[in-house]
Amino acid sequence: MKSIEEYYSIARQMFLLAYPQLAADIDALTDSDATSMGMTLAQLKTLQADRAWAAFVREKKLDGMLFAIQLAEPDKALAAQAIERYLRDHARALGVSWETFCRQNQL
């Protein structure tokens, strides 16, 4: 099973492949653009790709991480395990038990 970060990265790459003009626009960023933002070119490209992905999932009213796992994991059983792991981590971060989290979110 991949890490949450790996699922996110794969999904973002798949998203950019599905929107080649957006990927081209990000790829066309220059060192000058990055310098004006106080970043390296790699940082700026990553930031813009992250922003584009976030805008897409927000527009579609999706949970970005759940969608990333579903998109990036072709094995449905592994996807279900990864989603549960993500949700359990989320519950832990919120300081609630898994049972309470499930009740609150109707899982």
Secondary structure, 3 states (H helix, E strand, C coil): CCCHHHHHHHHHHHHHHHCHHHHHHHHCCCHHHHHHCCCCHHHHHHHHHHHHHHHHHHHCCCCHHHHHHHHHCCCHHHHHHHHHHHHHHHHHHHCCCHHHHHHHCCC
